[in-house]
Amino acid sequence: MKTVYTCFCTEVIHEGHRNLIRQARRYGRVIVGALSDRALIRYNRFPTIPQEERIRLYRSLEGVDSVVLQDDMLYGDVLSLIRPEYVIHGDNWKTGPEAAIRARVIQQLEEAGGTLIETPYTDNERVRRLDRQLREKLAMPEYRRKRLRQLIGMCPVVKVLEAHSGLTGLIAEKTVVEQNGRLDQFDAMWVSSLCDSTAKGKPDIELVDMSSRLRTIDDIMEVTTKPIILDGDTGGLAEHFMYNVRTLERMGVSAVIIEDKKGLKKNSMFGTEAEQTQEDAATFSAKIRAGKRAQLTDDFMIIARIESLILERGMEDALYRASAFVEAGADGVMIHSRRKDPAEILEFCDRFRAQDRATPLVVVPTAFHDITEEELAAHGVNIVIYANQLTRSAFPAMQRTAEQILRCHRAKEADERLMSIQEIITLIDEL
């Protein structure tokens, strides 16, 4: 009997999946591949139930002969192992980033003498409602909050993009690229103090209060599902920080990063050019402990940002503080530098990893932007934050557009290089 293979990545079975199995039965015995958790993340989906539970769900379906785990979204692992005569899939993968997966499957089938069968994708109100329900589930605080920890455990490096509004949140949420036959995307969002302040036309000196910061987070959360890391500046007074931890945790924020400075906060890129004072390690450790005592779940993360290299206090001071802050309960360490050469960052990472193999390391490669995620991961980095690139790209583009309209006294010249309203609208989901 011939073998028919199909891959599922769903947590909710609907009529479209059942129809696909019925069609597959016409050609032979049906093997369903359960896309693994690691592969799902790269496939722009995030599991809310474990892969073992998804495998049991697929095995229970009428018409399914067996289920295997598929760890490669390009099908390479299972097709070479199973060598099916047929692969069956809905016709919804002919366009967009998923077209690269389709092309790879066709190539592999041609080499092995197999055939691709495509069935019309089931698209009706019930199916759309189920999809919306799954997205809403992913957006719920109890699911969103724990995803950063899960990603750290599953991904070689967690890629985080700055977001400062609902629209930039949607860009971080929905941007998917195909490269070398693979799909890639951002894993989480960074709500930056700098970008949030800039969007409001205010200086980055902790002038925008926490209530305003929370409204920005709420705007982003309303239209996205990916985890959020908040730039918490200095964290403020320890007594206030405890309450803010509770609020962020309740909202579903995954982590807050606080820096070991005190007094009037200035952006780190000023370095020693602006007067900045580093908090002593014992006081900052006490703030971390206060925050950890306040939190109610194991999901939320408090990450300590070390400014020793920024303020030219030296490597030994940075390493000492990292050890002290982890001992105080910090769930991660962020090391920062404004040098264009990443050498001191890599030295810190290597020396920190020699004494601590487990605590997550966070890096923001704003100044040393030549280094790749893979190179940082090789030195033990877990999270890479692209902290302000959307803001920095938007401002010059908007300024040029404004100048061009003034010069031409009409919008035609500017319009030729603008995204259409229709394209923007496609980012926004309708209920």
C-alpha positions in Angstrom: 0.0 0.0 0.0 1.3 3.4 -0.9 2.2 6.0 1.7 0.7 9.5 1.9 2.3 12.1 4.2 1.0 15.3 5.6 2.2 17.7 8.3 0.1 19.3 11.0 1.0 22.2 13.2 -2.4 22.8 14.7 -3.7 22.5 18.3 -7.4 22.5 17.2 -8.7 20.0 14.6 -11.4 21.4 12.3 -13.2 20.3 9.2 -10.3 21.3 7.0 -7.9 18.9 8.7 -10.5 16.1 8.5 -11.1 16.7 4.9 -7.4 16.6 4.2 -7.2 13.2 5.9 -10.2 11.9 3.9 -8.5 13.0 0.6 -5.3 11.4 1.7 -7.0 8.0 2.4 -7.9 7.8 -1.3 -4.2 7.4 -2.1 -2.9 5.1 0.6 -2.0 4.8 4.3 -1.8 8.1 6.0 1.2 9.3 8.1 0.8 12.6 9.9 3.9 14.6 10.9 3.6 16.6 14.1 5.8 19.7 13.7 8.0 19.9 16.7 8.0 22.8 19.2 11.4 24.1 17.8 10.1 24.0 14.2 6.8 25.6 15.1 8.6 28.7 16.6 10.4 29.2 13.3 7.1 28.7 11.4 5.6 31.8 13.0 3.5 29.8 15.4 4.0 29.1 19.1 2.7 26.0 20.8 0.4 26.3 23.8 0.2 22.6 24.4 3.3 20.2 24.4 4.3 18.4 21.2 3.5 15.1 23.0 -0.1 16.2 23.5 -0.3 17.2 19.8 1.0 13.8 18.8 -1.7 12.1 20.9 -4.4 14.4 19.3 -3.3 13.5 15.8 -3.2 9.8 16.6 -6.8 9.9 17.7 -8.0 11.1 14.4 -10.0 8.7 12.2 -8.1 7.7 9.1 -4.6 8.4 10.5 -2.4 5.3 10.5 0.6 6.7 12.3 2.2 9.9 13.6 5.8 11.0 13.5 7.6 14.0 14.9 8.8 16.4 12.1 11.7 18.6 13.3 12.4 20.3 10.0 9.8 22.7 8.6 11.3 22.0 5.2 10.3 18.3 5.5 13.9 17.2 4.8 14.1 14.9 7.8 10.9 13.0 7.4 10.8 12.7 3.6 14.2 11.1 3.5 13.2 8.7 6.2 9.6 7.8 5.1 10.0 8.3 1.4 6.3 8.6 0.7 4.8 8.3 -2.7 2.6 11.3 -2.0 2.6 14.5 0.1 -0.7 16.2 0.6 -1.2 19.8 1.6 -3.7 22.6 1.3 -3.2 25.1 -1.6 -2.7 28.0 0.8 1.1 27.7 0.7 1.6 28.8 -2.9 2.3 32.4 -2.0 4.1 34.2 0.8 7.1 32.9 2.7 5.6 29.4 2.9 6.1 29.1 -0.9 9.8 28.3 -0.1 8.7 25.3 1.8 6.5 24.1 -1.0 9.3 24.5 -3.6 11.6 22.5 -1.4 9.0 19.7 -1.0 8.4 19.6 -4.7 12.2 19.3 -5.4 12.6 16.5 -2.9 9.6 14.6 -4.3 10.9 14.9 -7.8 14.2 13.5 -6.8 12.5 10.5 -5.1 9.8 10.0 -7.7 6.9 11.2 -5.4 4.0 13.5 -6.1 2.5 16.6 -4.4 -1.3 16.7 -4.0 -2.9 20.0 -3.2 -6.4 20.4 -2.0 -8.4 23.6 -1.7 -7.8 25.3 1.7 -10.9 25.3 3.9 -11.8 28.9 4.5 -15.1 29.6 6.3 -16.3 31.5 9.3 -15.9 28.6 11.6 -12.3 28.0 10.7 -11.5 31.7 10.9 -13.1 31.8 14.3 -11.0 29.0 15.5 -7.8 30.7 14.2 -8.8 33.9 16.0 -9.4 32.0 19.2 -6.0 30.5 19.0 -4.4 33.9 18.5 -6.4 35.2 21.5 -5.2 32.3 23.6 -1.6 33.2 22.7 -2.2 36.8 23.7 -3.5 35.9 27.2 -1.1 36.9 30.0 -0.6 33.3 31.4 0.6 32.2 27.9 2.5 35.3 26.8 4.3 35.8 30.1 6.1 32.4 30.1 7.1 32.3 26.4 10.4 34.1 26.9 11.7 31.5 29.2 10.4 28.8 26.8 12.1 30.5 23.9 15.5 30.7 25.7 15.3 27.0 26.2 14.4 26.2 22.6 16.2 28.7 20.4 20.0 29.1 19.8 19.4 32.8 20.2 16.2 34.8 20.9 15.8 37.7 18.4 14.0 40.8 19.9 12.9 43.9 17.9 12.0 47.3 19.3 8.3 48.2 19.3 6.8 51.5 20.6 3.2 51.4 19.2 0.6 49.0 18.1 1.7 49.3 14.4 5.4 48.7 15.2 4.3 45.8 17.3 2.5 44.3 14.3 5.7 44.7 12.3 7.6 42.8 14.9 4.8 40.2 15.1 4.2 39.6 11.4 7.6 40.1 9.6 8.7 36.8 8.2 11.4 36.3 5.6 12.5 33.4 3.5 16.2 32.9 3.1 18.2 30.0 1.9 15.1 27.9 2.0 14.2 28.7 5.6 11.7 31.0 7.3 12.8 33.4 10.0 11.1 35.9 12.2 11.6 37.9 15.4 10.8 36.1 18.6 9.9 38.9 21.0 9.5 42.7 21.4 11.5 45.2 23.3 9.6 48.2 24.7 12.4 50.7 24.9 12.4 53.8 27.1 14.3 55.7 24.5 11.9 54.9 21.7 8.8 55.3 23.8 10.0 58.7 25.0 11.0 59.7 21.4 7.6 58.7 20.0 6.1 61.1 22.6 8.6 63.9 21.7 10.3 63.8 25.2 13.9 63.3 26.3 15.0 59.9 27.5 15.5 60.8 31.2 12.7 58.7 32.8 10.4 61.6 32.2 7.7 59.4 30.7 6.1 57.9 33.8 5.2 54.2 34.3 1.5 54.8 33.7 2.3 56.1 30.2 4.7 53.2 29.6 2.0 50.8 30.6 -0.4 52.3 28.1 2.2 51.7 25.3 2.5 48.1 26.4 -1.3 47.7 26.4 -1.5 49.1 22.8 1.1 46.6 21.7 -0.5 43.7 23.6 -3.9 44.4 22.2 -2.8 43.5 18.6 0.1 41.0 19.1 0.9 37.7 20.8 4.7 37.6 21.1 6.4 38.1 24.5 7.4 41.6 25.6 10.6 42.7 27.4 10.3 46.1 29.1 13.1 48.6 29.4 12.6 49.5 33.0 15.4 52.2 33.2 16.8 52.2 36.7 13.7 50.6 38.2 13.2 53.6 40.4 12.8 53.2 44.2 12.9 49.6 45.4 9.5 50.2 47.0 8.0 51.4 43.7 9.7 48.7 41.7 8.0 46.0 43.7 4.5 47.3 42.7 5.6 47.7 39.1 6.8 44.1 39.0 3.3 42.9 40.1 1.6 45.1 37.5 3.9 43.9 34.7 3.5 40.3 35.7 -0.3 40.6 35.8 -0.4 42.2 32.3 1.6 39.3 30.8 5.0 41.0 30.3 7.7 38.4 30.2 10.7 40.4 31.6 11.9 43.8 32.8 15.5 44.9 32.4 16.7 47.5 35.0 20.1 49.2 34.8 22.5 49.7 37.8 22.5 53.5 37.6 21.0 56.1 39.9 20.0 59.8 39.8 18.9 61.5 36.6 19.1 58.8 34.0 20.9 59.6 30.7 21.1 57.4 27.7 24.0 54.9 27.9 25.3 56.0 24.4 26.5 59.2 26.1 28.8 57.1 28.2 31.1 59.4 30.3 30.3 62.4 28.1 27.2 63.0 30.4 27.3 62.9 34.1 26.0 59.5 35.2 26.3 57.7 38.5 26.4 53.9 38.9 24.5 52.5 41.8 26.6 50.5 44.3 26.3 46.8 43.8 24.7 46.1 47.3 21.9 48.7 46.8 21.1 47.4 43.3 21.1 43.8 44.6 18.6 44.8 47.2 16.3 46.2 44.5 16.5 42.9 42.6 15.7 41.0 45.8 12.7 43.3 46.5 11.4 42.7 42.9 11.8 38.9 43.2 10.0 38.8 46.5 7.1 40.7 45.0 6.6 38.5 41.9 3.9 35.8 42.2 4.8 33.5 39.3 8.0 31.7 38.2 7.5 32.9 34.6 8.4 36.6 35.0 12.1 37.6 34.6 14.0 40.4 36.2 17.2 41.0 34.2 20.1 43.1 35.6 21.7 45.5 33.1 25.4 46.3 33.9 26.8 49.7 32.9 30.4 49.2 34.0 31.8 49.0 30.5 29.7 52.0 29.4 31.0 54.1 32.3 34.6 52.8 31.9 34.7 51.1 35.3 36.5 48.1 33.8 35.9 44.4 33.2 36.5 43.2 36.7 33.8 45.5 38.0 31.3 44.3 35.4 32.0 40.6 36.3 31.8 41.3 40.0 28.4 43.0 39.6 27.2 40.2 37.3 28.0 37.6 40.0 26.4 39.7 42.8 23.2 40.4 40.8 22.7 36.7 39.9 23.3 35.8 43.6 20.6 38.4 44.4 18.1 36.6 42.2 18.4 38.2 38.8 17.1 35.9 36.1 19.5 37.2 33.5 22.3 39.6 32.9 22.5 42.3 30.2 26.0 43.6 29.4 26.2 46.9 27.4 28.9 48.7 25.5 29.1 51.7 23.2 32.3 50.6 21.5 32.1 49.7 17.8 34.5 46.8 18.4 32.7 44.0 20.2 35.9 42.7 21.8 35.0 43.8 25.3 31.5 42.4 25.1 32.8 39.0 23.9 35.5 39.0 26.7 32.8 39.6 29.3 30.6 36.9 27.8 33.4 34.3 27.7 34.6 35.1 31.3 31.0 35.2 32.6 30.2 31.8 31.0 33.4 30.3 32.5 31.8 30.9 35.9 28.1 30.7 35.1 26.8 28.3 32.4 23.1 28.8 33.0 22.1 32.4 33.6 20.8 34.0 30.3 23.0 36.6 28.8 21.5 39.6 26.9 23.3 41.9 24.4 22.2 45.0 22.5 24.4 45.3 19.4 23.6 49.0 18.6 27.2 50.3 18.4 28.9 47.0 17.5 26.4 46.2 14.7 28.8 44.2 12.5 28.6 41.1 14.7 26.0 38.4 13.8 23.6 36.6 16.1 25.5 33.3 15.4 28.8 34.8 16.6 27.2 36.2 19.7 25.5 32.8 20.4 28.9 31.1 20.1 30.0 33.2 23.1 27.1 32.2 25.2 24.6 35.0 24.4 20.9 34.0 24.7 19.0 37.1 23.7 19.9 39.7 21.1 17.9 43.0 21.2 17.6 45.3 18.2 16.7 48.2 20.5 15.9 51.2 18.3 16.3 50.4 14.6 12.6 50.9 13.8 12.5 54.4 15.4 15.8 55.4 13.7 14.6 54.2 10.3 11.2 55.9 10.6 12.4 59.3 11.6 14.6 60.1 8.5 12.0 58.7 6.2 9.2 60.8 7.6 11.4 63.9 7.6 12.3 63.4 3.9 8.7 63.0 3.1 7.7 66.2 4.9 10.5 68.1 3.2 9.6 66.8 -0.3 5.9 67.8 0.1 7.0 71.3 1.1 9.4 71.6 -1.9 6.9 70.3 -4.5 3.7 71.7 -3.0 2.0 68.4 -3.6 2.2 64.7 -2.5 2.9 63.0 -5.9 6.8 62.9 -5.6 6.6 61.6 -2.1 3.9 59.1 -2.8 6.1 57.2 -5.3 8.2 55.8 -2.5 5.5 55.3 0.1 3.8 52.1 1.1 0.2 52.1 0.0 -2.7 52.4 2.5 -3.9 49.0 1.3 -0.6 47.4 2.2 -0.6 48.9 5.7 -4.2 47.8 6.3 -3.2 44.2 5.6 -1.1 44.2 8.8 -4.2 44.9 10.8 -6.5 41.9 11.6 -10.2 42.5 11.5 -12.5 40.7 14.0 
